[in-house]
Amino acid sequence: MARTEALPKPQRIAPPPQFELSLSDDGQSFEFNGLVDFGMTEALRNMVAAHPQIKRMVLDSRGGYVAEARGVVTVLREHQIATHVDGHCASACALIFAGGSARSLSPEGQIGLHGYALQRDNHFGMIDPAVEMQRDLAIYRAQSIDEKFVERLGTLPQNPMWYPDHAELRAAGMVTIP
């Protein structure tokens, strides 16, 4: 009879999130930068619980997981938190930006938008990009963003990213504070 040693099953440790969520130096805003990553919604809920007086979130991100962005939008809406971009906010970050109770953009700020797609046959498992896009277009509509702008979002390709100018963002109601 051969003797074998039982090895413990390897533990799967999730990689650390690729974002930072903190209180601004002046204590007036939450500051988010990095990837819209798993755990962001929970981290924001914890920040809001610790600092319920904060009503503004500054964003800087190239995007990430749209499902996590939807969770963040829920927190923003529940607590009437405004959003602001000084630099760059694209893809899933743009959805978070749209979820703010009020939305502002610095003169250098950019909002990047694109359509949804998957590499294989428009489906991956049970994910249908068209269905997912409609879920997010509903968020834009609920935030009183102009219907023509929302319709355009629904027809954008995945590449290249579209960066509307500030006047267009204001006219569409994507930016609400001049």
N, C-alpha and C positions, 0 to 999 in steps of 0.2 A: 504494500500500500504506500503510495507516494504521500509525502507530507508537504502540505502547502501552508503558507502563512497567510492569514487573512489580512489584507491591507485595508486600512480605513478608506471609506469613500472620500474622494476629494471634495472639499468644500468649494462651492462656487461663490466667490466674493465679487459683488458688483463693483465695477470701476467707479471711482469717485465722480460725482457730477462735474461737468465741464462748464460750470458757471459760478459767478459770485453774486450773491444777493446780500446787500449790506445797507446800513443806515448812512446817509450822507454825513459829511463832516459837520454840517450846520444843523443836523438833526431834523431837517424839514422834509426829506424825501427818502424813499427806498431807491437804491441804485442797483440795477441789474446789468451785468455784462457777461458775455460768453454764449455758449450754446443753450438753446431752449431744450433742456435735458430732463430726463426723468427725475422726479423729486422736486422740481421747481414749484409746483403748486403747493406741496406740503411745506416747503421752505417759506413761501410767501404767506401761507396761513399762519405759520409760527411767528413770522415777523409782525404781521398785523395784530396777532394776539398780544405780543409784547409791546407794540407801539400803536394802539388803536387811534391815536390822534393824527397819524400820518395819512395824508390824503393825496399823495403824489408819488409816482414811480417814474424814474428816469431809465430809459432803455438804450442799450447798445449791443446789438447782436446781429449776426448774419443769418439766424434762423435756427431750425432744429426740428423737434418732434411736434407736429401739429396737435396731437392728442393732448400733450402737456400744455400747449398754448391755450387750448380750449379750457382746461382747468384753471389756468391763470386768469382768463377772461371772467370766469365765474366768480373768482375771488374779487377781482376789480369791481365787478358789478355789485356784488353783495355789500361791499364796503365803500362804494362811491369814490373810488380812487382814480384820479386823473393820470394821464400818461404824457410823457415828454421825451423828445429825442433831440439830443445835441449833435450827434454824429451820424451813425448808420444803424438802420433797423430794417431788416429784410426778411422775406419769407414768413415763417411762423412768428417772428417778432412783429411783423406788420399786423398780424391778427391780434396780438396782444395790445399793440398800440391802439387799434380800432376799438378795443374793449374798454378803454378809459372813459370815465364819466365826462371828462373834457380832454381835449387832445391838443398839444402844442408842439411846435417844431422850431428849433433855432434856425437862423439864416443859413447855417452850414449843414443842417440836418437833411438826411435823405431817407425816404421810405421806398423800399424795393418790393415789388409784387410780381408774382408769376403764377402760371397755371399748375395743375397737379398732373402727374403722370408716374407710371411705373414702367420698368424696363420690359417686362414680359406680358404681352397680350392684354394690356390694360387691367389686368387682375393679378393679384398676388394673394393666394389663399382666398379669404373672404373680403379683401379690401378692393373696393371699386373706386378709383380716383374721381370719377364723375359724381358719385354719391358723396364722397368726402368733401369735394369742392362745394356741393350744394349745402352741406352742413355749415361750412364756413361762410358762404355767401349769406346765409340766414343771420349769422352774427353781424355782418356788416349792415344788413338791412335793419336789424333790431337797434343798431346804433345810429339810425337816421342818416345813413350815408346815401347820397343820391343814387337812384335806381339805375340811371344810365352808366354811372361809374361802376356800380356793382355788376351790371351786365357785362361790361368790358372785362372786369376781373374774371368772369366765368369763361371768357374766350381767349385768355392769354395763353401763350405757349409756356412750357416749363423753362425754356431758355430762348432768348436772353431775358434777364430780369428787367422789368419795366420800372423806371424811376420817374414818376410824374413830377412836374415842377410844382413849386409852392402854390402858385395861383390856382392850378388845377386841383390840388389837394384841398385848398380852402373852399373853392367853388363846390366841390363834391361833398363837403362836410366831413371829410376825413380829418382835417385840421379844424378845430373849433375855436381856438384862441389865437388871435393874430400875433 
